[in-house]
Amino acid sequence: MAELKNASQMFPLVETWLQSGQTQEEFSSIHSMSKHVLSYWVCKYRKAQRSEQSEGAAPSFIPVHTPAAVSSTSMEIVLPTGVVIRFADQVPVSYLQQLLKVCSA
């Protein structure tokens, strides 16, 4: 097989491998390609799939309403893993989104 070097050519081949039930080594040998080339494109394919899923996903934040009597500006987030993140002051929502994305990776 000629060297395939772009996603439009390699992603269908990766999908074929995923459905084949073969190991990467078996599949790449049958298709006359390096196992490392297949492994590289599998990684690129999975990353592209995650990216597409996150772009189409609904926002994961929900509105939080606090009582008007709260005078403190401190904030605390408890992650499902038990990690507690405390802020002494208010932080922008964009910062929270980035922080939670990193913490959930």
PyMOL commands that set and color helices and strands:
alter all, ss='L'
color gray80, all
select helices_A, chain A and resi 7-20+24-30+35-56+93-104
alter helices_A, ss='H'
color red, helices_A
select strands_A, chain A and resi 75-78+84-87
alter strands_A, ss='S'
color yellow, strands_A
deselect
rebuild
show_as cartoon
